[in-house]
């Protein structure tokens, strides 16, 4: 979760690991509780978003994703989604993308 209150971005990694969400009907997942405040941004993404490589065999990575989002705090959730998608495609350039990438952006008003 990223919070852009007072334009000082801070991110909290809620990674818990486990099986792919929804893959098996009998899967058990860890639960957690967080408070979402105005201006908070929740990013839900698959590993395909961060594990895309460019021609130099560099990974897009979590840090690049978060830096991209942190530098655009005033964008809407839809604009952030488009920004990330365009940056991923530009980063990969002519490289074949081997994995799906899913990104859900929720921004509290």
Residue pairs with C-beta under 8 A, 6 or more apart in sequence:
1 11
1 12
1 14
1 34
1 36
1 40
1 41
1 42
1 43
2 9
2 10
2 11
2 12
2 40
2 41
2 42
2 43
2 66
2 69
2 70
3 9
3 10
3 11
3 12
3 37
3 39
3 40
3 41
4 39
4 40
4 41
4 70
4 73
5 37
5 38
5 39
7 73
9 69
9 70
9 73
11 66
11 70
12 34
14 32
14 34
16 29
16 30
16 32
18 27
18 29
18 30
19 27
19 29
21 29
36 42
36 108
37 108
38 108
38 109
39 73
39 107
39 108
40 107
40 108
41 69
41 77
41 80
41 105
41 106
41 107
41 108
42 104
42 105
42 106
42 107
42 108
43 65
43 69
43 103
43 104
43 105
44 102
44 103
44 104
44 105
44 106
45 65
45 101
45 102
45 103
45 104
46 99
46 100
46 101
46 102
46 103
47 99
48 97
48 99
48 100
48 101
48 102
49 60
49 65
49 84
49 88
49 101
49 102
49 103
50 59
50 60
50 61
50 62
50 64
50 65
51 59
51 60
51 99
52 59
52 60
52 88
52 91
52 92
52 95
52 97
52 99
52 101
53 59
53 60
53 92
53 95
54 60
54 91
54 92
54 93
54 95
55 93
55 94
55 95
60 88
60 91
60 92
64 91
65 84
68 83
68 84
68 87
69 80
69 84
72 79
72 80
72 83
75 83
76 107
77 105
77 106
77 107
78 105
80 105
80 107
81 103
81 105
84 103
84 105
85 103
88 101
